[in-house]
Structure formats: C-alpha cells, structure tokens
Amino acid sequence: MTNKILPTYARTNVTFDHGDGCELVATNGDRYLDFGAGIAVNSLGHGHPLLVEAIQNQAAKLMHVSNLYKIDGQERLAERLCEHTFADKAFFANSGAEANECAVKMARKYQFAAGKPERYRIITFAGGFHGRTLAMIAAGGQAKHLEGFGPKVDGFDQVPFGDSEALKSLISHETAALMIEPIQGEGGINSADVDFLKELRSLCEEHGLLLIFDEVQTGVGRTGVLYSYEQYGVEPDILTTAKGLGGGFPVGACLATDEVAYPMVAGSHGSTFGGNPLAMAAANAVLDVVLEPGFLEEIREKGLVLKQKLASVTDQFPEVFDMVRGEGLLLGLHAKVPPQDVVSACFDEKLLCVPAGDNVVRILPPLIATTKEFDQAIAAIERAAGTISEKMKKEQSTL
Ligand SMILES: *Cc1c(COP(=O)(O)O)cnc(C)c1O
C-alpha cells in the first residue's frame, strides 16, 4: 500500500476490481455482498445497465458545460425532483456537504431579505452529521471533527436530538433555521419521533424560522419513500439530497420552496461542476428506476422482511445485538460489542456493512437487493455473530 495518500481513513486491506449487482469482486477474485452500498450511495448496486448506459452515452456527447449555459439534464432533473416533492426550486451541487452549505446560505439569505439580518444562527441536533466542510463540522458539532481546525464557524448551536424543551429555550431573535436529519444516519440510525418533527414544524411557524431536512442519507428511496419526510407527514422548507441520488456518481441537490428560495438570485451562489451533464444523466437514470411504479412500495416491503430477519438474528445472539432500527433499507443493528468488531467479522464472512455512532452497525443494501441476497447476508451475519459470541465466551472463561 502506498503511503502517499493522506491517511484520513482507516482502510480495510482489500481492493475491489469491479462490481456486479449487489456484489463487489476483489482483485483476488473474492466476492463480497455489498450491504454498505458505498454508504447508501450505490442505490442501484454496481454496474446497473441503465445507469452505465446513461453515463456512457452522456460522456460521449457532453461531459461538462458551464452553468453559464442552459443544461437540459439539469432542467429535467429539477422538474422531476420538484414534481415529486414539496419543492419548487433545485440547486445542484457535487456532494452532501455542498448541498447543506447551499441550504444554510439560503436560510440566512431568506432572513436577510425579510429584513432580519440578525437571524443567522442555525440550531442542529446532537448526533447529527452534515458533512466535513468548515461550516458543516460546526453544524455537526462533534468535538472529534472540530478539533485542531481553528475557531468553530460561528452560527451553529446544538440541542439533544428529540429534546423540545432544550430547543425552545435556545430559539432566539438570532435563530434563522432548524436543521435536522429525520433519521440520523452516521449517528446510528436514530429516527426522530413524528411528534418531535411536527413540533419543529410548528415552532418554525411560530418563530418565523425555516425547517431544513438533511436527507443526504435518507433520500432517494432509501427509506421506502422518495424522501423520508413523506413518511412523517412533515414538510421542510429546504431539503438536501446527495448520496444515493447519482447511484455512485457524485451529485447533490438543495431543494426549496419558492417562498424561501426567491432571494437566491443570479450571482448569489454557484458551483463550477454542480449540475454538470454527466451527473445529471446519472441522477436522471437513478430516478428512472426509483420512480418506476411499484419500486418504492417494494422497498418498503423488502425493508420489513429484512428488518424481521435481522430481529431474529438479535433474538438468536442477544449477547451480541439488542435491537434493530430504521426504515426501509436504512437499517441498523444495535450492538453490545464495538460495531467495528461486527463489521470486521462480517467482512471475514464476505459481507460488507458499515459502522455508525451509538454502537450501531448499518445494513444498507442496494435498493435493488433481492430477498435471496437478504438470506445470504443474514447467514453471514449469523456466522459473524457466532464467531464473536464464541470469542466472548472464551474471554469470559479465562477471566
Ligand atoms: C454523508 C452525509 C453528509 C455529507 O455528504 P458528503 O457527500 O460526504 O459531503 C451530509 N449529511 C448526511 C445526513 C450524510 O449522511
């Protein structure tokens, strides 16, 4: 392995050569079932023919053109995202963090245009994750993400996830917006209560604040609806989406209502690459599949099946797991051992999954995964849990 890469990731010693549906094939020929999906990115799995074809065709035609010109794919994607959500406007970025930067800028600009420039602070929630830019590490508020990077960007305050009393006491004449993940992903698949999100909506009405949903991880069908706010019956003013949107091609978007987006005029924001034809072709191809009649419904059904199967694993290995969480195919196993131990043991069983905060192992299959692949994954998790359980017993007997 080269030491020329900035070592900001603790990488597993495996190199994947190619992908095939829900599987990744290593350079030595080993096949892994990919239930991490690049952290909720490879929504259509690997090598999906429609996605590959869309990217190939677009690459041959036109990869990049400046946002100084009209871009057909961008217009089409904006139309579709707005048609299928609460939103009236879309801004295209290249990542989740960038989409969130747009959301925060838009919220502040809205308050500014409303004659309230003092309203610039954003209240976020402990355990949240919004990306790694300087502003977004301030929004996430995690000490380990902030340490050593200079003064924390001003304007972000956290309250505990679900704590409406703490929230109410923090809202001030300087508050512009509340920003929350309806289901915290990196934080450990923590779903907000419906009542809590409804309260956020009414607090926003009461105090003239905007509600921002960070659906970077929950979006594009992951939870069984296009965006998880639909399940909650609570509409945000601004929503961000990225990860699964391009099915592996980098793309993000910030969606908003006209009521909120109007001050974002020419020159107020921009991105060289954001909304480029290639990214738009990828995202439009992903939507072709996800918006196909019945596709989202199938995710909900498959999600229930997988959740039940995972619940039976927790019953079988209560010393290793104690709970299954999540919606659709955004699932988490709450572990009683370090989640990385479970992820490593699953890796040894040729199953990829992803650790998260709060001792959770994320199970994020491609949205196209079949129940047969679920069974394969469950068998691998059972073997992994068996190994961990044996090890625990041995350790206990030597104490
Ligand atoms: C991954 C993630 C981000 C950051 O996305 P990047 O593309 O890595 O910038 C932001 N918010 C949530 C909820 C995420 O899961």
The ligand as an SDF file (V2000), in Angstrom:
LIG
                    3D

 15 15  0  0  0  0  0  0  0  0999 V2000
  -22.9460   11.6650    4.1960 C   0  0  0  0  0  0  0  0  0  0  0  0
  -23.7550   12.7550    4.7410 C   0  0  0  0  0  0  0  0  0  0  0  0
  -23.4300   14.1050    4.5120 C   0  0  0  0  0  0  0  0  0  0  0  0
  -22.1740   14.5200    3.7970 C   0  0  0  0  0  0  0  0  0  0  0  0
  -22.1690   14.1610    2.4560 O   0  0  0  0  0  0  0  0  0  0  0  0
  -20.7930   14.2730    1.6170 P   0  0  0  0  0  0  0  0  0  0  0  0
  -21.2260   13.8890    0.2420 O   0  0  0  0  0  0  0  0  0  0  0  0
  -19.8160   13.3470    2.2310 O   0  0  0  0  0  0  0  0  0  0  0  0
  -20.3560   15.6830    1.7100 O   0  0  0  0  0  0  0  0  0  0  0  0
  -24.2820   15.0740    4.9980 C   0  0  0  0  0  0  0  0  0  0  0  0
  -25.3980   14.7450    5.6660 N   0  0  0  0  0  0  0  0  0  0  0  0
  -25.7410   13.4690    5.8970 C   0  0  0  0  0  0  0  0  0  0  0  0
  -27.0080   13.1750    6.6280 C   0  0  0  0  0  0  0  0  0  0  0  0
  -24.9280   12.4370    5.4540 C   0  0  0  0  0  0  0  0  0  0  0  0
  -25.2540   11.1600    5.7230 O   0  0  0  0  0  0  0  0  0  0  0  0
  1  2  1  0
  2  3  1  0
  2 14  2  0
  3  4  1  0
  3 10  2  0
  4  5  1  0
  5  6  1  0
  6  7  2  0
  6  8  1  0
  6  9  1  0
 10 11  1  0
 11 12  2  0
 12 13  1  0
 12 14  1  0
 14 15  1  0
M  END
$$$$
